Amino acid sequence: MKQEPDFSAGVFDATGSMIDCKSIGRKALLPLLICEFMPLLSLAGNTELELLRAINTDRNPFFDGFFKVITDSAPVLSFMIPALLIVFLLVTGNKQQALTALIAGVSVGIAALISTILKFWIDRPRPFITYEFIEKLSVGGSPSFPSGHTTDAFALAIVLALMFRKWWVIVPLFLWAALVGYSRMHLGVHYPSDVGAGMVIGLLAGGLSFVGLKRVISWGRLANYIPGSSSKK
């Protein structure tokens, strides 16, 4: 049976295993460096775990259903909105909407790919696996870091915000994305650092894909359909 961690005895690695400084030889440079900065690492790990514990175990169960809906909306909306825009293009022939759908789809796809690669490269266990007192309330089978749901949500939010540049689009999008990130902690399937990393990856992937694709298209005849393009006549 898993016990609550005692950070005063050492520091935990990415798998949740304790690094015992007393058993480390002098030639083990990396572990020695970890032990040298153990007080700082322990404080950071303890703070993150305590934050997750407060969000998950001290939560109000009344909101469980709400956050389950929010968390389930991330993968659905992140790919459904671009798909609906493509359908809208086919029906109306609106080329601007086609570019919106393309940019949104590419940004979310890139973000999801980066997130998946990092997940299996870092291979961090989910918090409910490492710590028994964390209650799992949602699906979470793949490795923990970063949060894929949060990545998808912020990627979609940033690309649509950059396309439309209206406060009534930007505010709801980022509020929804923030709620997705919080829901992953409320439901016990991600650490705060997983959510933070997912947010950064989503914003960077979305923003860079938007700017990059806009520049590529501006070199061709479709530049006229990019809002704010210098090539627009």
Order of alpha helices (4+ residues) and beta strands (2+ residues): beta-beta-alpha-alpha-alpha-alpha-alpha-alpha-alpha-alpha
